[in-house]
Amino acid sequence: MKLRERMTGESLALVGLVLLLAFLPGLATTFFVNFVMTQTLILGLAASTIVFLAKYGGMTSLAQLLMFGIAGFMFGNAALDGGARGLKLGWDPWVAVGFAILVTTLVAFVLGAIASRTTGIYFLMLTLVYGVIGYFMFAQIVEISGPGGITNIQRPELLGPPVRLYYAGLVLSVLAYAGFRVLGRTAFGLALQGVRDDPVRMASLGFNVPLHRALAFSLAGFVAGFAGLLSVWWNGQVDPASISIGPTLILLIIAVIGGLSSLEGAWLGAFVYVLVLTYLRDLPLIDRIGITEARFNTVIGVIVLAIMVLSPEGLTGIVRRLRGRTRGGDTADAAPEPVPAPGGSLPVHTTQKELGGTRP
Amino acid sequence: MNAAVDSRSATSANRLASLRRPAVWVATAAAMAVAAWVLFLADGTPAGAAVDDPGTFLVTVLDSVTFAGLLFVAASGFTLIFGLMRTVNMAHGSLFLLAAYVAIRVQQAMVGRSRNIDPADVGMLDWLVPMLVGAGVAAVLGLLIQQVFLQWNEGQEMRQTLVTLAITVVLADQMLREFGGLAQRMVWPGAVTHFFSVMGERYAATRLFMLGIAVLVGVLLWLWLTRTSVGMVIRAGVDDRQMVRGLGINIRRVFALTFFVGSFLAGVGGVLGASFAGAAPGTDGNWLLNALVVVIIGGLGSLKGAAAGSLLYGTVVAFSPAYLPTQYSYYAIILTFGLLALVLVVRPHGLFGRAT
């Protein structure tokens, strides 16, 4: 009963948050909307695919930024009809969108199929290798990019004004969030969680375990592709440096800040990241203690270290724990779920619990 | 090659089953096709077919073996730490780069110049001492990381991985602050910087020196692991940690020692790498990648796998630019990916790996 109240309470809060975000352009400064919030939504959308894979599939992927980048590069190659670099196909922007998403999803399926028989740490390392090899491919193969990347990429006319890009990010984020939540309750989503918890049993029940993993990975690639498109429209360009190992780690770190076990944590993590990135230099006296904006990565790294030491479930885990403490009530109910340890070394929340309807 | 490795580690029943698997056939066919291409067909490539130009072929083989030596040093520490402690130390690349920077500083201090150091001014000690100092610093820092951040969450693989990733980001940023963004180079000792000829091709002796150091490291590591009692405990720990604990051995001390040695190896690799190709921001990521590729191919936690993985990966890295048609040599990186895919399709946990 109590659980049910909390569920509806949380859904109400989320709806309220989305409404607030929908009216935000009227309430906040243009800079905040077009810079901070748009970037938050783009990065959050990309990071949510990491959380989706970790939470439902038990796979911690470091290849999501590669998917993000592939979509951007493919759009740039297809949409540009002039300039110095790329294939210069000169297609209609919406055809280019379809092309970019299609290629990204196909690549994700192939990479997912190769990685599908590995799990845990091995999967993480392999996807990191995917990411870095992908970076080198775009940096070296001059036909599709080369080290300088592709510049002067226009967004479709529909998304001309910056605020429309914000709304596109918002709509896609809401769709992705709701889609992932709903998917968790479908037959495929439940099978995927079964695969996460006990692949051997699922295989003996007749489920094709590698296929489920590969399909989940391609779905995550599909969504990350949209984030990549938003990013290339926001930046007007795409270059290999933006998908190198540093940004790859940063995207994982965003997911970790929010908490790898909660979808909304992805956007929360992105918000914290963009806030620190944007406003760190404005903090009074911050340069006195040797932290300038050039030392931004140190700050982010220390934040992540602190979070990992305090609570492996990220900020949402801390929030949940604090809320449990202030209520002082049923600790079992308020106790944070363990992080879904894809390494398989922690006792993870079981499918039974997911089915039982505790916070998924 | 893959089928052969397969058959050695499997029982005869498994061997029959694995031979029937199409993936093994695919891998064998791919290996034979590549061999045929390199030996007889490779026209229009920078190197030319091996039968026409054996000198270039031999040089490429030397390139792959010497690079494999460097890869082995970097990957052996990584895989040693994982093998015993089940810790994926993502900061391995950072330790590698830190050792390189420190060694370069020490070398500059010893030679007394900060730029344009000529190999002739560098004596053997001006290279060995900085190497030991750099590797020592990496080893101490590695030990610190293990004691402060990893010891108390033992067994939580993903958490340890994320912690070391965060450390990587911090270290990379701090090294950028301390050592700047420009590429620096460790200078080989003058005694080994000369060329000799291999079937009419010039070849740098420094690469053989590098291989010699790597072989020495490998032999010492092997002796340590197989001939000493500590090594025996470590090997037992790789196989069955609970049993080692149960025997009343102080596994904490063994863990600390392993991390120290693994980080030291990262440092040695870093100094070799900085002498071979220089050190700059980003080198840490590249060498983490190299170590990862080697252990993914060879199998995480296996020294034999690190050796096999280094050789295979070194071969692909050396051969693909030389034996791809000239206009496609930019695409060499794809072959790295092809190797990875091929090995994983045949053996998802690497050549010598075991499912964990």
Interface residues (C-beta under 8 A of the other chain):
Chain A: T60 I114 A115 R117 T118 G120 I121 Y122 L124 M125 L126 L128 V129 Y130 V132 I133 F136 M137 Q140 I141 V142 S244 I245 G246 L249 I250 L252 I253 V256 A294 R295 F296 N297 T298 I300 G301 V302 V304 L305 M308 V309 P312 V339 A341 P342 G343 G344 S345 L346
Chain B: R86 V88 F149 G155 Q156 E157 M158 R159 T161 L162 V163 L165 A166 I167 T168 V169 V170 A172 D173 Q174 R177 G282 G285 N286 L288 L289 L292 V293 V295 I296 L300 Y330 Y331 A332 I333 I334 T336 F337 L340 A341 L344 V345 P348 H349 T356
